[in-house]
């Protein structure tokens, strides 16, 4: 099966998955080399690129992760991001589990053009990152609360 690597956006411009972004996702998925990877659309609006990641060898705390995401604030406007998170949680019967979660963080107070661009590419980005267990859309800080992810993975 062919995986799409181009997102047709409003202005009929293609946004492609940068090879380094695909590599970072693959490392998270198969090698578990990252706790999370933040992706952004490049300034030239041509590629989805890695913005930041957290190496799996580093200590990970969900609250610190959430603070990092909501701190993507520039002059009162939040910057959208795509996030892939290797979410570790305690499932039923006290068993430990991990799932790869895709989060489209497209805040309500982001610039309208940015929101439209990110929203128009969400499905193509998700399809390019094969192996995502669940996806979540977050439009504000409260949507990034861990309780939402716990509910999302409940019963998996």
C-alpha positions as a Markdown table, in Angstrom:
| # | Residue | x | y | z |
|---|---|---|---|---|
| 1 | Unk | 0.0 | 0.0 | 0.0 |
| 2 | Unk | 1.3 | 3.4 | -1.0 |
| 3 | Unk | 1.5 | 6.0 | 1.8 |
| 4 | Unk | 0.7 | 9.6 | 0.7 |
| 5 | Unk | 3.4 | 12.1 | 1.4 |
| 6 | Unk | 1.7 | 15.2 | 0.0 |
| 7 | Unk | -1.1 | 17.1 | 1.6 |
| 8 | Unk | -3.1 | 19.2 | -0.8 |
| 9 | Unk | -3.8 | 22.5 | 1.0 |
| 10 | Unk | -6.1 | 25.4 | 0.4 |
| 11 | Unk | -3.9 | 27.1 | -2.1 |
| 12 | Unk | -3.3 | 23.9 | -3.9 |
| 13 | Unk | 0.3 | 23.8 | -2.6 |
| 14 | Unk | 1.7 | 20.5 | -1.5 |
| 15 | Unk | 3.1 | 20.1 | 2.0 |
| 16 | Unk | 5.4 | 17.0 | 2.1 |
| 17 | Unk | 6.6 | 14.9 | 5.0 |
| 18 | Unk | 10.3 | 15.7 | 5.3 |
| 19 | Unk | 12.4 | 12.5 | 5.4 |
| 20 | Unk | 13.9 | 13.4 | 8.8 |
| 21 | Unk | 10.3 | 13.7 | 10.2 |
| 22 | Unk | 9.4 | 10.3 | 8.9 |
| 23 | Unk | 12.7 | 8.9 | 10.4 |
| 24 | Unk | 11.9 | 10.5 | 13.8 |
| 25 | Unk | 8.4 | 8.9 | 13.7 |
| 26 | Unk | 9.9 | 5.5 | 12.7 |
| 27 | Unk | 12.4 | 5.7 | 15.5 |
| 28 | Unk | 9.7 | 6.5 | 18.0 |
| 29 | Unk | 7.5 | 3.6 | 16.7 |
| 30 | Unk | 9.9 | 0.8 | 16.2 |
| 31 | Unk | 12.9 | 1.7 | 18.3 |
| 32 | Unk | 11.1 | 3.6 | 21.0 |
| 33 | Unk | 14.0 | 6.2 | 20.8 |
| 34 | Unk | 11.7 | 9.1 | 21.7 |
| 35 | Unk | 9.1 | 9.8 | 24.3 |
| 36 | Unk | 7.5 | 12.4 | 21.9 |
| 37 | Unk | 8.2 | 14.3 | 18.7 |
| 38 | Unk | 6.8 | 17.7 | 18.0 |
| 39 | Unk | 6.3 | 18.4 | 14.3 |
| 40 | Unk | 5.6 | 21.7 | 12.6 |
| 41 | Unk | 5.1 | 22.9 | 9.0 |
| 42 | Unk | 8.2 | 24.6 | 7.8 |
| 43 | Unk | 8.3 | 28.4 | 7.4 |
| 44 | Unk | 8.3 | 28.0 | 3.6 |
| 45 | Unk | 5.1 | 25.9 | 4.0 |
| 46 | Unk | 6.6 | 23.1 | 2.0 |
| 47 | Unk | 7.4 | 20.4 | 4.6 |
| 48 | Unk | 6.3 | 18.8 | 7.9 |
| 49 | Unk | 9.6 | 18.9 | 9.9 |
| 50 | Unk | 10.7 | 17.9 | 13.4 |
| 51 | Unk | 10.5 | 20.8 | 15.8 |
| 52 | Unk | 11.6 | 19.1 | 18.9 |
| 53 | Unk | 11.8 | 15.6 | 20.5 |
| 54 | Unk | 12.5 | 14.0 | 23.8 |
| 55 | Unk | 15.0 | 11.2 | 23.8 |
| 56 | Unk | 13.7 | 8.0 | 25.5 |
| 57 | Unk | 16.8 | 8.0 | 27.7 |
| 58 | Unk | 15.7 | 11.4 | 29.2 |
| 59 | Unk | 13.3 | 11.5 | 32.2 |
| 60 | Unk | 9.7 | 12.1 | 31.0 |
| 61 | Unk | 6.9 | 13.7 | 32.9 |
| 62 | Unk | 3.6 | 14.3 | 31.2 |
| 63 | Unk | 3.0 | 17.7 | 33.0 |
| 64 | Unk | 6.4 | 19.0 | 31.8 |
| 65 | Unk | 5.5 | 17.8 | 28.3 |
| 66 | Unk | 2.1 | 19.6 | 28.5 |
| 67 | Unk | 3.9 | 22.8 | 29.7 |
| 68 | Unk | 6.3 | 22.6 | 26.8 |
| 69 | Unk | 3.4 | 22.3 | 24.3 |
| 70 | Unk | 1.3 | 25.1 | 25.7 |
| 71 | Unk | 4.4 | 27.3 | 25.9 |
| 72 | Unk | 4.4 | 27.4 | 22.1 |
| 73 | Unk | 3.1 | 30.9 | 22.4 |
| 74 | Unk | 4.3 | 33.8 | 20.2 |
| 75 | Unk | 2.9 | 37.3 | 21.0 |
| 76 | Unk | -0.4 | 35.9 | 22.3 |
| 77 | Unk | -0.9 | 33.5 | 19.4 |
| 78 | Unk | -0.4 | 29.8 | 19.9 |
| 79 | Unk | 1.5 | 27.9 | 17.3 |
| 80 | Unk | -0.1 | 24.7 | 16.0 |
| 81 | Unk | 1.9 | 21.5 | 16.1 |
| 82 | Unk | 1.5 | 17.9 | 15.3 |
| 83 | Unk | 2.6 | 15.7 | 18.1 |
| 84 | Unk | 3.4 | 12.0 | 18.3 |
| 85 | Unk | 3.6 | 10.7 | 21.8 |
| 86 | Unk | 4.6 | 7.3 | 23.0 |
| 87 | Unk | 2.1 | 7.3 | 25.8 |
| 88 | Unk | 2.9 | 5.0 | 28.7 |
| 89 | Unk | 0.0 | 4.3 | 31.1 |
| 90 | Unk | -1.3 | 1.8 | 33.6 |
| 91 | Unk | -4.1 | -0.2 | 32.1 |
| 92 | Unk | -6.6 | -2.5 | 33.6 |
| 93 | Unk | -5.5 | -5.0 | 36.2 |
| 94 | Unk | -2.4 | -2.8 | 36.9 |
| 95 | Unk | -0.7 | -3.8 | 33.7 |
| 96 | Unk | 1.7 | -1.3 | 32.1 |
| 97 | Unk | 1.0 | -0.4 | 28.5 |
| 98 | Unk | 2.3 | 2.0 | 25.8 |
| 99 | Unk | 0.4 | 3.4 | 22.8 |
| 100 | Unk | 1.4 | 5.8 | 20.1 |
| 101 | Unk | -0.9 | 8.8 | 20.2 |
| 102 | Unk | -1.2 | 11.4 | 17.5 |
| 103 | Unk | -2.2 | 14.9 | 18.7 |
| 104 | Unk | -3.2 | 17.7 | 16.3 |
| 105 | Unk | -2.6 | 20.7 | 18.6 |
| 106 | Unk | -4.4 | 23.5 | 16.7 |
| 107 | Unk | -5.2 | 26.1 | 19.3 |
| 108 | Unk | -8.3 | 28.3 | 18.9 |
| 109 | Unk | -6.1 | 31.4 | 19.3 |
| 110 | Unk | -3.7 | 30.5 | 16.6 |
| 111 | Unk | -3.6 | 32.7 | 13.5 |
| 112 | Unk | -6.5 | 31.8 | 11.1 |
| 113 | Unk | -4.2 | 30.9 | 8.2 |
| 114 | Unk | -2.1 | 28.7 | 10.4 |
| 115 | Unk | -5.1 | 26.9 | 11.7 |
| 116 | Unk | -6.4 | 26.3 | 8.2 |
| 117 | Unk | -3.1 | 25.0 | 6.9 |
| 118 | Unk | -2.6 | 22.6 | 9.8 |
| 119 | Unk | -6.2 | 21.4 | 9.8 |
| 120 | Unk | -6.1 | 20.8 | 6.0 |
| 121 | Unk | -3.0 | 18.5 | 6.4 |
| 122 | Unk | -4.0 | 16.5 | 9.5 |
| 123 | Unk | -5.3 | 13.4 | 7.8 |
| 124 | Unk | -2.4 | 13.1 | 5.4 |
| 125 | Unk | 0.1 | 13.5 | 8.2 |
| 126 | Unk | -1.6 | 10.8 | 10.2 |
| 127 | Unk | -1.7 | 8.4 | 7.2 |
| 128 | Unk | 2.0 | 9.0 | 6.6 |
| 129 | Unk | 2.8 | 7.9 | 10.2 |
| 130 | Unk | 1.6 | 4.3 | 10.1 |
| 131 | Unk | 1.2 | 2.7 | 13.5 |
| 132 | Unk | -0.7 | 5.4 | 15.4 |
| 133 | Unk | -3.1 | 3.7 | 17.9 |
| 134 | Unk | -5.3 | 6.7 | 18.6 |
| 135 | Unk | -5.6 | 10.4 | 17.6 |
| 136 | Unk | -6.7 | 13.4 | 19.6 |
| 137 | Unk | -7.5 | 17.0 | 18.6 |
| 138 | Unk | -6.5 | 19.7 | 21.1 |
| 139 | Unk | -7.7 | 23.3 | 20.6 |
| 140 | Unk | -6.6 | 24.7 | 24.0 |
| 141 | Unk | -4.6 | 23.9 | 27.1 |
| 142 | Unk | -7.4 | 22.0 | 28.8 |
| 143 | Unk | -7.6 | 19.6 | 25.9 |
| 144 | Unk | -4.0 | 18.6 | 26.6 |
| 145 | Unk | -4.9 | 17.4 | 30.1 |
| 146 | Unk | -3.7 | 13.9 | 30.7 |
| 147 | Unk | -7.1 | 12.7 | 31.7 |
| 148 | Unk | -8.2 | 13.2 | 28.1 |
| 149 | Unk | -5.4 | 10.8 | 26.9 |
| 150 | Unk | -6.3 | 8.3 | 29.6 |
| 151 | Unk | -9.9 | 8.3 | 28.4 |
| 152 | Unk | -8.7 | 7.9 | 24.8 |
| 153 | Unk | -6.7 | 4.8 | 25.5 |
| 154 | Unk | -9.2 | 3.3 | 27.9 |
| 155 | Unk | -10.1 | -0.3 | 26.8 |
| 156 | Unk | -7.3 | -0.6 | 24.2 |
